[in-house]
Amino acid sequence: MDFPIIDLLDMDESIAWLEKHFHPDGLKCPHCQADHEHGRFFRVNRGSGLPVYRCQNCEGVYHLYRGTLFAGSQLAPPHVVLLLQGVLQGQPSKQLARELGLTEKTVLLWRHRLQAQAEAFQPPSALPDGAAESDEMFQNAGEKRG
Ligand SMILES: [Zn+2]
């Protein structure tokens, strides 16, 4: 049975949840590391609907997905929340695609990215706090190289 709850998820609540998990130490300017309190609302990203901020310290722009696996994604925050839930809880891609209004190919692509990221962050021994593992897996190791 499908649960198309995507329309029931609140944009602001989804953003708050993602911010907590994507940036456990708080959202910062990725250019100069200034705290987010120096970020001023700049515009709304047309694709994802995310607020884009301009740093008052360095004039750099950034948003919530910056520095994460979802950096170039146009998925709206409620979609990302449900996609993560579906993938992490092992929901079949076909069903997840129907519920999110995405193609199965897109869901499979994200599943593979998330799994590859999870393997890259697999600790040598199990951590006592499972949350730390899943939070780290959202960080985009590739972005930090640049
Ligand atoms: Zn900055």
Backbone and ligand atoms as CSV (ligand in chain L), in Angstrom:
chain,resi,resn,atom,element,x,y,z
A,1,MET,N,N,0.842,-1.196,0.000
A,1,MET,CA,C,0.000,0.000,0.000
A,1,MET,C,C,0.883,1.253,0.000
A,2,ASP,N,N,0.585,2.170,-0.892
A,2,ASP,CA,C,1.359,3.413,-0.963
A,2,ASP,C,C,0.832,4.436,0.039
A,3,PHE,N,N,1.764,5.216,0.573
A,3,PHE,CA,C,1.392,6.315,1.463
A,3,PHE,C,C,1.953,7.598,0.862
A,4,PRO,N,N,1.205,8.247,-0.014
A,4,PRO,CA,C,1.718,9.473,-0.649
A,4,PRO,C,C,1.665,10.659,0.315
A,5,ILE,N,N,2.522,10.603,1.358
A,5,ILE,CA,C,2.463,11.627,2.411
A,5,ILE,C,C,3.300,12.854,2.076
A,6,ILE,N,N,3.863,12.882,0.867
A,6,ILE,CA,C,4.735,13.997,0.500
A,6,ILE,C,C,4.034,15.347,0.667
A,7,ASP,N,N,2.748,15.393,0.320
A,7,ASP,CA,C,2.019,16.664,0.418
A,7,ASP,C,C,1.720,17.065,1.859
A,8,LEU,N,N,1.875,16.117,2.778
A,8,LEU,CA,C,1.561,16.408,4.182
A,8,LEU,C,C,2.765,16.950,4.934
A,9,LEU,N,N,3.944,16.810,4.325
A,9,LEU,CA,C,5.153,17.252,5.021
A,9,LEU,C,C,5.337,18.752,4.883
A,10,ASP,N,N,5.634,19.384,5.999
A,10,ASP,CA,C,5.816,20.829,6.059
A,10,ASP,C,C,7.225,21.211,5.581
A,11,MET,N,N,7.304,22.213,4.735
A,11,MET,CA,C,8.581,22.677,4.187
A,11,MET,C,C,9.541,23.116,5.299
A,12,ASP,N,N,9.054,23.962,6.206
A,12,ASP,CA,C,9.927,24.492,7.254
A,12,ASP,C,C,10.394,23.399,8.213
A,13,GLU,N,N,9.480,22.474,8.532
A,13,GLU,CA,C,9.848,21.370,9.429
A,13,GLU,C,C,10.888,20.474,8.760
A,14,SER,N,N,10.724,20.261,7.467
A,14,SER,CA,C,11.675,19.427,6.727
A,14,SER,C,C,13.045,20.093,6.700
A,15,ILE,N,N,13.056,21.403,6.475
A,15,ILE,CA,C,14.319,22.148,6.460
A,15,ILE,C,C,15.006,22.048,7.828
A,16,ALA,N,N,14.232,22.209,8.888
A,16,ALA,CA,C,14.799,22.143,10.247
A,16,ALA,C,C,15.388,20.758,10.522
A,17,TRP,N,N,14.677,19.728,10.107
A,17,TRP,CA,C,15.150,18.350,10.333
A,17,TRP,C,C,16.437,18.098,9.551
A,18,LEU,N,N,16.440,18.523,8.290
A,18,LEU,CA,C,17.621,18.302,7.450
A,18,LEU,C,C,18.821,19.095,7.975
A,19,GLU,N,N,18.564,20.312,8.433
A,19,GLU,CA,C,19.659,21.132,8.953
A,19,GLU,C,C,20.317,20.443,10.146
A,20,LYS,N,N,19.488,19.863,11.005
A,20,LYS,CA,C,19.988,19.168,12.192
A,20,LYS,C,C,20.861,17.969,11.804
A,21,HIS,N,N,20.446,17.259,10.762
A,21,HIS,CA,C,21.175,16.044,10.388
A,21,HIS,C,C,22.297,16.291,9.378
A,22,PHE,N,N,22.122,17.267,8.511
A,22,PHE,CA,C,23.168,17.565,7.525
A,22,PHE,C,C,24.292,18.391,8.151
A,23,HIS,N,N,23.925,19.239,9.111
A,23,HIS,CA,C,24.915,20.139,9.720
A,23,HIS,C,C,24.791,20.064,11.238
A,24,PRO,N,N,25.205,18.922,11.814
A,24,PRO,CA,C,25.024,18.721,13.257
A,24,PRO,C,C,25.715,19.792,14.107
A,25,ASP,N,N,26.756,20.429,13.580
A,25,ASP,CA,C,27.428,21.499,14.327
A,25,ASP,C,C,26.874,22.876,13.978
A,26,GLY,N,N,25.772,22.899,13.246
A,26,GLY,CA,C,25.159,24.161,12.856
A,26,GLY,C,C,25.563,24.538,11.436
A,27,LEU,N,N,24.609,25.139,10.721
A,27,LEU,CA,C,24.880,25.589,9.352
A,27,LEU,C,C,25.891,26.734,9.394
A,28,LYS,N,N,26.905,26.639,8.555
A,28,LYS,CA,C,27.935,27.687,8.488
A,28,LYS,C,C,28.128,28.099,7.036
A,29,CYS,N,N,28.729,29.239,6.831
A,29,CYS,CA,C,29.112,29.629,5.484
A,29,CYS,C,C,30.222,28.669,5.033
A,30,PRO,N,N,30.029,27.968,3.903
A,30,PRO,CA,C,31.044,26.998,3.462
A,30,PRO,C,C,32.297,27.677,2.904
A,31,HIS,N,N,32.209,28.990,2.652
A,31,HIS,CA,C,33.342,29.701,2.062
A,31,HIS,C,C,34.308,30.206,3.127
A,32,CYS,N,N,33.773,30.766,4.213
A,32,CYS,CA,C,34.644,31.357,5.242
A,32,CYS,C,C,34.373,30.783,6.626
A,33,GLN,N,N,33.444,29.809,6.717
A,33,GLN,CA,C,33.113,29.148,7.979
A,33,GLN,C,C,32.443,30.068,9.003
A,34,ALA,N,N,31.967,31.246,8.562
A,34,ALA,CA,C,31.251,32.130,9.484
A,34,ALA,C,C,29.947,31.463,9.917
A,35,ASP,N,N,29.539,31.710,11.147
A,35,ASP,CA,C,28.277,31.150,11.629
A,35,ASP,C,C,27.121,31.643,10.763
A,36,HIS,N,N,26.067,30.853,10.768
A,36,HIS,CA,C,24.918,31.158,9.915
A,36,HIS,C,C,24.249,32.488,10.295
A,37,GLU,N,N,24.485,32.979,11.501
A,37,GLU,CA,C,23.884,34.265,11.900
A,37,GLU,C,C,24.408,35.414,11.017
A,38,HIS,N,N,25.534,35.178,10.313
A,38,HIS,CA,C,26.051,36.177,9.376
A,38,HIS,C,C,25.439,36.028,7.981
A,39,GLY,N,N,24.621,34.973,7.814
A,39,GLY,CA,C,23.984,34.749,6.528
A,39,GLY,C,C,22.696,35.545,6.423
A,40,ARG,N,N,22.535,36.266,5.320
A,40,ARG,CA,C,21.322,37.041,5.104
A,40,ARG,C,C,20.527,36.394,3.980
A,41,PHE,N,N,19.207,36.300,4.150
A,41,PHE,CA,C,18.385,35.704,3.097
A,41,PHE,C,C,18.627,36.429,1.778
A,42,PHE,N,N,18.861,35.660,0.723
A,42,PHE,CA,C,19.226,36.227,-0.570
A,42,PHE,C,C,18.127,35.980,-1.590
A,43,ARG,N,N,17.731,34.715,-1.755
A,43,ARG,CA,C,16.651,34.382,-2.680
A,43,ARG,C,C,16.208,32.958,-2.401
A,44,VAL,N,N,15.173,32.511,-3.120
A,44,VAL,CA,C,14.717,31.126,-3.008
A,44,VAL,C,C,15.219,30.365,-4.231
A,45,ASN,N,N,15.803,29.210,-4.014
A,45,ASN,CA,C,16.240,28.372,-5.133
A,45,ASN,C,C,15.013,27.880,-5.884
A,46,ARG,N,N,14.972,28.144,-7.189
A,46,ARG,CA,C,13.781,27.844,-7.976
A,46,ARG,C,C,13.457,26.351,-8.015
A,47,GLY,N,N,14.472,25.521,-8.072
A,47,GLY,CA,C,14.236,24.076,-8.166
A,47,GLY,C,C,13.807,23.450,-6.855
A,48,SER,N,N,14.615,23.612,-5.836
A,48,SER,CA,C,14.376,22.922,-4.571
A,48,SER,C,C,13.471,23.708,-3.628
A,49,GLY,N,N,13.326,25.012,-3.868
A,49,GLY,CA,C,12.545,25.835,-2.951
A,49,GLY,C,C,13.320,26.218,-1.697
A,50,LEU,N,N,14.606,25.866,-1.665
A,50,LEU,CA,C,15.428,26.175,-0.494
A,50,LEU,C,C,15.751,27.663,-0.424
A,51,PRO,N,N,15.766,28.218,0.785
A,51,PRO,CA,C,16.275,29.584,0.922
A,51,PRO,C,C,17.786,29.595,0.675
A,52,VAL,N,N,18.237,30.570,-0.117
A,52,VAL,CA,C,19.666,30.736,-0.394
A,52,VAL,C,C,20.131,31.950,0.406
A,53,TYR,N,N,21.273,31.821,1.051
A,53,TYR,CA,C,21.782,32.901,1.902
A,53,TYR,C,C,23.049,33.503,1.316
A,54,ARG,N,N,23.239,34.779,1.608
A,54,ARG,CA,C,24.504,35.429,1.257
A,54,ARG,C,C,25.218,35.770,2.560
A,55,CYS,N,N,26.471,35.342,2.631
A,55,CYS,CA,C,27.268,35.570,3.833
A,55,CYS,C,C,27.674,37.038,3.897
A,56,GLN,N,N,27.411,37.694,5.024
A,56,GLN,CA,C,27.763,39.106,5.173
A,56,GLN,C,C,29.250,39.294,5.441
A,57,ASN,N,N,29.894,38.192,5.745
A,57,ASN,CA,C,31.324,38.235,6.024
A,57,ASN,C,C,32.154,38.171,4.737
A,58,CYS,N,N,31.760,37.255,3.818
A,58,CYS,CA,C,32.580,37.041,2.611
A,58,CYS,C,C,31.790,37.191,1.308
A,59,GLU,N,N,30.484,37.484,1.404
A,59,GLU,CA,C,29.625,37.658,0.224
A,59,GLU,C,C,29.357,36.352,-0.523
A,60,GLY,N,N,29.820,35.214,-0.005
A,60,GLY,CA,C,29.550,33.922,-0.639
A,60,GLY,C,C,28.091,33.530,-0.451
A,61,VAL,N,N,27.529,32.785,-1.404
A,61,VAL,CA,C,26.157,32.311,-1.252
A,61,VAL,C,C,26.160,30.814,-0.957
A,62,TYR,N,N,25.162,30.376,-0.236
A,62,TYR,CA,C,25.083,28.961,0.141
A,62,TYR,C,C,23.666,28.620,0.558
A,63,HIS,N,N,23.394,27.327,0.614
A,63,HIS,CA,C,22.121,26.849,1.157
A,63,HIS,C,C,22.345,25.535,1.897
A,64,LEU,N,N,21.252,25.019,2.396
A,64,LEU,CA,C,21.265,23.854,3.268
A,64,LEU,C,C,21.980,22.627,2.706
A,65,TYR,N,N,21.912,22.403,1.395
A,65,TYR,CA,C,22.494,21.186,0.815
A,65,TYR,C,C,23.993,21.313,0.566
A,66,ARG,N,N,24.511,22.535,0.661
A,66,ARG,CA,C,25.929,22.769,0.378
A,66,ARG,C,C,26.802,21.866,1.247
A,67,GLY,N,N,27.752,21.175,0.617
A,67,GLY,CA,C,28.649,20.310,1.377
A,67,GLY,C,C,28.067,18.944,1.695
A,68,THR,N,N,26.891,18.648,1.130
A,68,THR,CA,C,26.290,17.334,1.351
A,68,THR,C,C,26.129,16.623,0.013
A,69,LEU,N,N,25.714,15.379,0.093
A,69,LEU,CA,C,25.449,14.597,-1.114
A,69,LEU,C,C,24.423,15.272,-2.023
A,70,PHE,N,N,23.558,16.074,-1.442
A,70,PHE,CA,C,22.464,16.673,-2.189
A,70,PHE,C,C,22.820,18.053,-2.756
A,71,ALA,N,N,24.086,18.399,-2.726
A,71,ALA,CA,C,24.544,19.740,-3.113
A,71,ALA,C,C,23.969,20.237,-4.442
A,72,GLY,N,N,23.998,19.412,-5.482
A,72,GLY,CA,C,23.517,19.880,-6.784
A,72,GLY,C,C,22.087,19.492,-7.065
A,73,SER,N,N,21.431,18.944,-6.069
A,73,SER,CA,C,20.091,18.398,-6.272
A,73,SER,C,C,19.017,19.480,-6.274
A,74,GLN,N,N,17.978,19.248,-7.068
A,74,GLN,CA,C,16.834,20.159,-7.097
A,74,GLN,C,C,15.670,19.588,-6.301
A,75,LEU,N,N,15.916,18.545,-5.531
A,75,LEU,CA,C,14.841,17.944,-4.734
A,75,LEU,C,C,14.434,18.890,-3.609
A,76,ALA,N,N,13.137,19.013,-3.396
A,76,ALA,CA,C,12.637,19.849,-2.308
A,76,ALA,C,C,12.899,19.140,-0.973
A,77,PRO,N,N,13.076,19.918,0.099
A,77,PRO,CA,C,13.374,19.312,1.398
A,77,PRO,C,C,12.426,18.171,1.819
A,78,PRO,N,N,11.095,18.313,1.657
A,78,PRO,CA,C,10.243,17.168,2.045
A,78,PRO,C,C,10.565,15.902,1.235
A,79,HIS,N,N,10.950,16.070,-0.023
A,79,HIS,CA,C,11.323,14.920,-0.844
A,79,HIS,C,C,12.593,14.263,-0.309
A,80,VAL,N,N,13.554,15.091,0.095
A,80,VAL,CA,C,14.807,14.546,0.615
A,80,VAL,C,C,14.550,13.774,1.907
A,81,VAL,N,N,13.717,14.332,2.786
A,81,VAL,CA,C,13.402,13.653,4.051
A,81,VAL,C,C,12.798,12.279,3.775
A,82,LEU,N,N,11.813,12.230,2.899
A,82,LEU,CA,C,11.143,10.959,2.631
A,82,LEU,C,C,12.032,9.992,1.849
A,83,LEU,N,N,12.865,10.536,0.984
A,83,LEU,CA,C,13.796,9.689,0.236
A,83,LEU,C,C,14.783,9.023,1.206
A,84,LEU,N,N,15.311,9.803,2.134
A,84,LEU,CA,C,16.245,9.259,3.126
A,84,LEU,C,C,15.561,8.203,3.981
A,85,GLN,N,N,14.357,8.524,4.416
A,85,GLN,CA,C,13.628,7.561,5.239
A,85,GLN,C,C,13.423,6.262,4.459
A,86,GLY,N,N,12.954,6.369,3.230
A,86,GLY,CA,C,12.670,5.192,2.423
A,86,GLY,C,C,13.910,4.347,2.169
A,87,VAL,N,N,15.011,5.016,1.824
A,87,VAL,CA,C,16.246,4.283,1.526
A,87,VAL,C,C,16.811,3.650,2.799
A,88,LEU,N,N,16.872,4.429,3.880
A,88,LEU,CA,C,17.473,3.920,5.117
A,88,LEU,C,C,16.627,2.824,5.744
A,89,GLN,N,N,15.325,2.850,5.481
A,89,GLN,CA,C,14.455,1.810,6.042
A,89,GLN,C,C,14.216,0.678,5.050
A,90,GLY,N,N,14.898,0.722,3.926
A,90,GLY,CA,C,14.829,-0.393,2.983
A,90,GLY,C,C,13.531,-0.521,2.210
A,91,GLN,N,N,12.852,0.577,2.006
A,91,GLN,CA,C,11.608,0.545,1.236
A,91,GLN,C,C,11.928,0.262,-0.240
A,92,PRO,N,N,11.127,-0.556,-0.914
A,92,PRO,CA,C,11.392,-0.846,-2.327
A,92,PRO,C,C,11.387,0.421,-3.186
A,93,SER,N,N,12.327,0.505,-4.127
A,93,SER,CA,C,12.479,1.702,-4.954
A,93,SER,C,C,11.225,2.031,-5.745
A,94,LYS,N,N,10.566,0.997,-6.247
A,94,LYS,CA,C,9.368,1.201,-7.048
A,94,LYS,C,C,8.289,1.949,-6.253
A,95,GLN,N,N,8.057,1.471,-5.038
A,95,GLN,CA,C,7.048,2.069,-4.168
A,95,GLN,C,C,7.445,3.490,-3.780
A,96,LEU,N,N,8.710,3.651,-3.419
A,96,LEU,CA,C,9.219,4.960,-3.011
A,96,LEU,C,C,9.060,5.963,-4.161
A,97,ALA,N,N,9.356,5.519,-5.373
A,97,ALA,CA,C,9.222,6.383,-6.550
A,97,ALA,C,C,7.771,6.830,-6.718
A,98,ARG,N,N,6.846,5.910,-6.572
A,98,ARG,CA,C,5.424,6.262,-6.696
A,98,ARG,C,C,5.025,7.280,-5.633
A,99,GLU,N,N,5.434,7.030,-4.389
A,99,GLU,CA,C,5.036,7.909,-3.292
A,99,GLU,C,C,5.624,9.312,-3.425
A,100,LEU,N,N,6.820,9.393,-3.998
A,100,LEU,CA,C,7.493,10.692,-4.098
A,100,LEU,C,C,7.253,11.386,-5.428
A,101,GLY,N,N,6.620,10.674,-6.366
A,101,GLY,CA,C,6.404,11.256,-7.676
A,101,GLY,C,C,7.701,11.397,-8.458
A,102,LEU,N,N,8.655,10.501,-8.188
A,102,LEU,CA,C,9.933,10.492,-8.903
A,102,LEU,C,C,9.976,9.252,-9.782
A,103,THR,N,N,10.931,9.220,-10.713
A,103,THR,CA,C,11.080,7.997,-11.498
A,103,THR,C,C,11.842,6.977,-10.656
A,104,GLU,N,N,11.646,5.713,-10.988
A,104,GLU,CA,C,12.352,4.673,-10.253
A,104,GLU,C,C,13.864,4.812,-10.464
A,105,LYS,N,N,14.237,5.264,-11.650
A,105,LYS,CA,C,15.650,5.459,-11.974
A,105,LYS,C,C,16.288,6.487,-11.023
A,106,THR,N,N,15.543,7.570,-10.768
A,106,THR,CA,C,16.045,8.601,-9.851
A,106,THR,C,C,16.213,8.043,-8.439
A,107,VAL,N,N,15.221,7.291,-7.994
A,107,VAL,CA,C,15.301,6.707,-6.649
A,107,VAL,C,C,16.491,5.751,-6.564
A,108,LEU,N,N,16.695,4.933,-7.597
A,108,LEU,CA,C,17.817,3.985,-7.608
A,108,LEU,C,C,19.155,4.722,-7.578
A,109,LEU,N,N,19.222,5.816,-8.316
A,109,LEU,CA,C,20.447,6.617,-8.344
A,109,LEU,C,C,20.793,7.109,-6.940
A,110,TRP,N,N,19.794,7.658,-6.243
A,110,TRP,CA,C,20.021,8.150,-4.883
A,110,TRP,C,C,20.340,7.016,-3.925
A,111,ARG,N,N,19.665,5.875,-4.107
A,111,ARG,CA,C,19.935,4.717,-3.239
A,111,ARG,C,C,21.406,4.319,-3.366
A,112,HIS,N,N,21.899,4.271,-4.600
A,112,HIS,CA,C,23.292,3.878,-4.809
A,112,HIS,C,C,24.258,4.901,-4.226
A,113,ARG,N,N,23.959,6.178,-4.402
A,113,ARG,CA,C,24.824,7.233,-3.845
A,113,ARG,C,C,24.885,7.134,-2.320
A,114,LEU,N,N,23.704,6.965,-1.717
A,114,LEU,CA,C,23.641,6.911,-0.252
A,114,LEU,C,C,24.343,5.663,0.279
A,115,GLN,N,N,24.182,4.554,-0.434
A,115,GLN,CA,C,24.836,3.326,0.017
A,115,GLN,C,C,26.350,3.432,-0.117
A,116,ALA,N,N,26.806,4.037,-1.219
A,116,ALA,CA,C,28.248,4.206,-1.416
A,116,ALA,C,C,28.821,5.091,-0.318
A,117,GLN,N,N,28.067,6.128,0.026
A,117,GLN,CA,C,28.500,7.051,1.072
A,117,GLN,C,C,28.534,6.350,2.428
A,118,ALA,N,N,27.521,5.509,2.680
A,118,ALA,CA,C,27.449,4.774,3.951
A,118,ALA,C,C,28.651,3.841,4.072
A,119,GLU,N,N,29.035,3.202,2.979
A,119,GLU,CA,C,30.186,2.294,3.016
A,119,GLU,C,C,31.472,3.065,3.259
A,120,ALA,N,N,31.576,4.245,2.650
A,120,ALA,CA,C,32.779,5.052,2.817
A,120,ALA,C,C,32.963,5.486,4.274
A,121,PHE,N,N,31.836,5.655,4.964
A,121,PHE,CA,C,31.914,6.128,6.347
A,121,PHE,C,C,31.778,5.001,7.367
A,122,GLN,N,N,31.762,3.758,6.884
A,122,GLN,CA,C,31.624,2.618,7.791
A,122,GLN,C,C,32.767,2.638,8.809
A,123,PRO,N,N,32.465,2.770,10.081
A,123,PRO,CA,C,33.546,2.776,11.065
A,123,PRO,C,C,34.119,1.365,11.229
A,124,PRO,N,N,35.404,1.260,11.619
A,124,PRO,CA,C,36.013,-0.063,11.803
A,124,PRO,C,C,35.271,-0.890,12.849
A,125,SER,N,N,34.779,-0.237,13.894
A,125,SER,CA,C,33.957,-0.961,14.865
A,125,SER,C,C,32.670,-0.178,15.057
A,126,ALA,N,N,31.634,-0.879,15.493
A,126,ALA,CA,C,30.320,-0.243,15.635
A,126,ALA,C,C,30.379,0.898,16.643
A,127,LEU,N,N,29.745,2.005,16.305
A,127,LEU,CA,C,29.671,3.139,17.220
A,127,LEU,C,C,28.520,2.918,18.192
A,128,PRO,N,N,28.666,3.390,19.427
A,128,PRO,CA,C,27.548,3.249,20.370
A,128,PRO,C,C,26.337,4.069,19.940
A,129,ASP,N,N,26.580,5.174,19.267
A,129,ASP,CA,C,25.477,6.041,18.855
A,129,ASP,C,C,25.259,5.925,17.350
A,130,GLY,N,N,24.209,5.227,16.981
A,130,GLY,CA,C,23.927,4.983,15.566
A,130,GLY,C,C,23.648,6.253,14.796
A,131,ALA,N,N,23.152,7.269,15.487
A,131,ALA,CA,C,22.804,8.517,14.809
A,131,ALA,C,C,24.032,9.185,14.205
A,132,ALA,N,N,25.156,9.087,14.898
A,132,ALA,CA,C,26.381,9.722,14.421
A,132,ALA,C,C,26.778,9.150,13.068
A,133,GLU,N,N,26.581,7.833,12.909
A,133,GLU,CA,C,26.939,7.201,11.642
A,133,GLU,C,C,26.108,7.751,10.501
A,134,SER,N,N,24.788,7.795,10.702
A,134,SER,CA,C,23.935,8.213,9.593
A,134,SER,C,C,24.119,9.699,9.296
A,135,ASP,N,N,24.396,10.510,10.310
A,135,ASP,CA,C,24.609,11.932,10.056
A,135,ASP,C,C,25.850,12.146,9.204
A,136,GLU,N,N,26.919,11.421,9.523
A,136,GLU,CA,C,28.158,11.577,8.771
A,136,GLU,C,C,27.984,11.178,7.325
A,137,MET,N,N,27.098,10.239,7.091
A,137,MET,CA,C,26.980,9.726,5.734
A,137,MET,C,C,26.354,10.736,4.782
A,138,PHE,N,N,25.747,11.791,5.317
A,138,PHE,CA,C,25.159,12.804,4.442
A,138,PHE,C,C,26.201,13.804,3.951
A,139,GLN,N,N,27.342,13.832,4.610
A,139,GLN,CA,C,28.369,14.793,4.221
A,139,GLN,C,C,29.006,14.350,2.921
A,140,ASN,N,N,29.269,15.278,2.062
A,140,ASN,CA,C,29.874,14.949,0.780
A,140,ASN,C,C,31.389,15.074,0.874
A,141,ALA,N,N,32.035,13.930,0.989
A,141,ALA,CA,C,33.491,13.917,1.109
A,141,ALA,C,C,34.130,14.553,-0.121
A,142,GLY,N,N,33.472,14.414,-1.259
A,142,GLY,CA,C,34.000,14.945,-2.508
A,142,GLY,C,C,34.097,16.455,-2.509
A,143,GLU,N,N,33.140,17.112,-1.853
A,143,GLU,CA,C,33.128,18.578,-1.843
A,143,GLU,C,C,34.276,19.156,-1.040
A,144,LYS,N,N,34.707,18.419,-0.010
A,144,LYS,CA,C,35.735,18.958,0.879
A,144,LYS,C,C,37.102,19.020,0.194
A,145,ARG,N,N,37.260,18.220,-0.874
A,145,ARG,CA,C,38.533,18.197,-1.588
A,145,ARG,C,C,38.843,19.556,-2.219
A,146,GLY,N,N,37.773,20.217,-2.680
A,146,GLY,CA,C,37.974,21.459,-3.420
A,146,GLY,C,C,38.182,22.599,-2.561
L,1,ZN,ZN,ZN,31.316,33.519,4.333
